[in-house]
Amino acid sequence: MTAPLTPHDPPPHEPPRGPFDPDQAADERDPGLRAELREAAVVAAVVAVAGVLLGLLWVWLAPRVPLVSDGRAVYLKNSEGEQAIGADGTFALLALGFGVLSSAAVFWFRRRGGIPLVAGLAAGSLLASLIGWRLGIWLGPSSDVVATAKSVGKGVVFDAPLKLGAKGVLLAWPLAAMVVHLGLTAAFGPRDPEPDPHWPGVGPADAA
């Protein structure tokens, strides 16, 4: 004989249940999803920080556009110069290089890839381009052309503000990162094992 159960005692075959936790339930269903999301966030943050280096290199390497003032207006010193286009090209080339390096580094440390990781790489690359662009403008020559012309004086050549004429070059980094990462994954990424061939109607006796 067994002792009778009181109304407050749980049945012996059903352990007591705590409050429902949706996060814990999601982890039990897919324990690797949270890890992939964390890795994607780390990749996005690290790649975005690399945009600081892009901005510094752009300020250092981009050609300057020379301006001159006659005391009443500001003019291009060389109206046929291509320095403005050179600034866009310098940014694009640097961004392409950073895209290749960042995607190669991400693939090196995380060969398995995954949609969250690729999305983090793309978001971080775009944010890095924006950071490099704004940092370069901030560190470059003053954007107040009138004040600069008055401070240097009449007939003195000074540099125009650094700017991007073609905003499409901001996509150079994320596009390069996506293409290179896709190529590396296709060429060197892990592959699922191929299933053994199965011929219907052929059993072990037939094969013997």
N, C-alpha and C positions, 0 to 999 in steps of 0.2 A: 504494500500500500504506500501511496505517496501522500505528502502533506497537501492539503487543499490550498489553492492559489488565492491570494487576496486580490481585491480589485486593483490594487496599486502595483502588483508585481507583473512584469512583462511575461508573456508566454515563454517557456524554455526554448522553443524552437525558433523564435524570432528575436534577434538581438535588438536592443533599443536603438532607435534612429535619431540622429541629430537633425538640425535644421538643414534644409536643402541649400547647397552652395553651387550656383551655376558655373562659377569659374572652376571649381574642383571637378564638376561633371565634364566640363569641356576638356580639362587636362586629361581625364580618364579616357575620353573618347579619342583624343589625338594628342598624346603627350609631346610629340615633336613640333607641334605648331607654334607653341609659345617660344621654344628655343629658336626656331627659324625667324620669328618676328623680332626677337631680341638681336639676333645676328644681323638682320636687315637694318635695324635701327643703328647699330654700331657702325656698319658699313656706310650708311648715309651720313652719319656724323663725321666720321674720319675723312671721307671724300670731300665733304663740304668744307672742312677745315683746310684742306689742301688748296682751296680757292684763294687763300691768303697768299700763298706762294705764286699763284698765277698772277694776282694783282701786282705783286712786287716785281716779277719778271717783266710784266707788260710795261710798267713805268720805266724800267731800266732799258728795255730794248726797243720800245716803240719810237719811231722817228718823230721829231718835233715839227710842228707847223709854225714857221716864223711869221710874225706880224710886225707892223711898223705903224706909227702914228705920225700924222702931220700937224697935230695940235687940234684938229677939228674932227677927224674921223680916223678909224683904224682900217688898215688895208693889209692884204696878203703881200709879203715881201716878194714872193715869187708866185705869180698867178698861175703858172703852169706846173707848179710843184705837185708831186704825188705823195707827199708825206701823210695826208689824211687817209688815203687808201692804204698806205703802208701800216698805219696804226691798226686798221681793221685786219689786215693780213697777218700782222704780228700776233694779234690776239687769237686769230683763228688757228694759226700754226701751233702756238703754245697750248691752246685748248685741245687740239687734236693729240698732241704729245701726251698731255695729262690724261686724256681719255684712254689712250693705249696703255699707259703705265698703271692707271687705277684699275682697269678691267683685268690686266694681267696679274696684278697683286691680289685682287679679290679671288680670281680663279685659282691662284697658287695656294691660298690659305683655305679655300672652300671649294673644292673641286666638284662636290655634288650639286651645287647650285640650288635651284628652286625659284619659284615665282616670287616669294617675298624678298629673297636676296637680290634678284635682278631688279625688282621694283625699288629696293633701297639704293642700289647702285645708280639707277636712272635719276631718282630724286636727289641724291647727294651730288651727282654730277651737274645737274641743272642749278642747284643751289650754289655749288662751287663757282660756276660761271658767273652767276649774279654777284657773288661776293667779290670775285676778282675784278669784275667790271666796275663796281662801285668803289672798291678800294683804290683801284688805279686812278679813277677820276679824283678821288679825295687826296691822294698823295701827289698827283701830277700838278702841273701849273694851275694857278688860280683861275677859277671860272669867271671872276669879275674882270673882264677885259678892259673896261673903261678905267677902273681904278688902277690896274697895272700900267696902262698906257700913260696915265697922269704921273704915276710914281717914277717911271723910267725916263720920261721926258720925250720931247719931239725928236723924231728921226732915229730913235734907239730901237733896235730889233729886240723883240721878246717873244716867248713861246706862247702859242695858243693853248687853250685848255685841251686836255686829253679827252677824247670822246670816241664812241663807236658810231660810225655812220650807218652801218648795216647791222641792225639788231639780230639778224638771223645767225650771226656767228656765235651767239650765246648757246646755240644748239650743237655746236661742234663737239664739245666735250661729251654730252650725253649720247649723241649719235655714235661717236667713235667708240665709246665704252660699250654700247650695246652690240655693235657689229663685231668688235674684237672678242667680247665675252662669248657671243654666240658661236663665233668661229672656233675658239678654244674649246668650248664645251662639245661642239660637234666632232672635233678632231681628237681631243684627249680626254673627254669626260667619261665617267663610268657608264657602262652599258649593261642593260638587263640581260641575264643569261638566256640564250635561245632555248625554247622548249624542245624536248626530244620529238622527233617525227613520229606521228601515230598514223598507221595505215588501218583504216576500218576493215573489219572482217578478217584480219590476220592475227592469229593468236600464237602462243608459244609453240603449240604443236605444229601449226602450219609453217612457222619459221624454221623449225627443225627439219 
